[in-house]
Amino acid sequence: MTATIRTAMVAANGLTFEVDQCGDGGRFALLLHGFPESKYSWRYQMPLLASLGYTAWAPNLRGYGKSSRPKGVAAYHIDNLVADAAALIDAAGAKETLLIAHDWGAIVAWQLAIRKTRPLSRLIIMNVPHPACMARELRTWRQLRKSWYVFFFQIPWLPERFTTAKSADAIRRAFVDMAVDKNRFPLAVTDEYRRTALEPGAMTAMINYYRAALRAGEAAMNPKPGTVDTPTLMLWGEEDIALDKATTIGTDAFVKNLTLRYLPGVSHWVQQEAPEKVNAMIEAWLKDQPVPIEGEILR
């Protein structure tokens, strides 16, 4: 029987987080979503983790859904986002954590692992490169062109107007237009994300992640030496139109124990678009079994 996902409000780091919870095992897993997603993006992975003996928490990050929405760009500085994740781990009473993250959640997760903010048993990263690899590729025209939206988001008020127009249809299109298997994103799914984006003040908070990152600069977003000691599984949908596959090259120079798997024919929304394959890879890795290989490993 599939474990039930329940929702609770959790106090952490002086804020309140809307958290989906699943399972009651003795091990703890924290799942961090990306933009413009929400805790809902982990609906396929949480029951799997519960079946493997974990208590899994998937919060709406600050600014999203019913979680606290502090005002101002500075509130979304990477230091605050890392502190949120650490405080959620503390709120769960976890001694060690399996950290799973995608997109912006993965930016936070890389930082938490690099800074060794809290003890991590394992780390699973989906479709966001190690910050040093990202910084390198942002010096190329190929990745700069793919990252155009980051610069668009620096403009005051206009990005919010654009993304929320027509009941946030741009949010729906972000999923459907980027996805390879568009059947994974029917209206019932995209409406969930549109509702999140249309919460009062939410879109500004969501875009402030990008504004704060650019203002923080490379020193904050790419801390040196960038070494990750935690065993890491990196999963990458090869049809990501926002992040080039080349950003994954060289990850093993920073991650001592890295397992990297590519998923051909899968977009940036990897854990939602190919949940069966992603879950099979996660389960094998957590059980110390051979992780299926789908695509060619770049060197």
C-alpha angles and dihedrals in degrees: 000000000000114000116248120248112221130183127229136171111240127193113222137150091001092303137091120241129200102224132188109213130193133176132009103232126142094251124074129224125186118197120197120197131211140225128326090002134089140205086293089075090076096056092115097046102045097068089048091054091047089054089052093056102267134131100221126202123190110182130192099242120238110296094023128107114324094340118114114286111206115194128240134045093263091064088069097054112136091248090062093047092051090047089053092055092047091049092050089053089051091048089055091052090233121167092192130013139209101216117202121180145167134196110331090004087058091052087057092043094052089052094048090051094045093047092043088224093162132006111273123195093193140351128215117191125188125197101333121100128228106275093247091053090047092050090051094050093045085069089065125082091227095063095034089058091051090050095056092121092062089064093042088055091060091071114097119252097336096091090051091050092049097046096046097043117117092017092310094304089161088066091054091048092049088067102033097042094047097042122095093200099046091179087077089067109054120161092270088063100039091045088061090059093041090055090051092050093048095056107118109277093358099115092053090050092048093050091044088072088070094042092051093047094054092046092048090058133206095300090065099035096044107038118191137272087013096201118162115200095179117100104256136201113196118195120190131188103214096212094065106142094189100050123039119229087235088073088074094059113106096020090125089064088068103029113065096198108033131166111185123189129178125207112209117213093021126114134219089284089072103154092048098040098045104021095151093056094040093049092048090053093047093048094048092048094048089050091049090244126136109286113229115254116221107161138027116280112234121222 
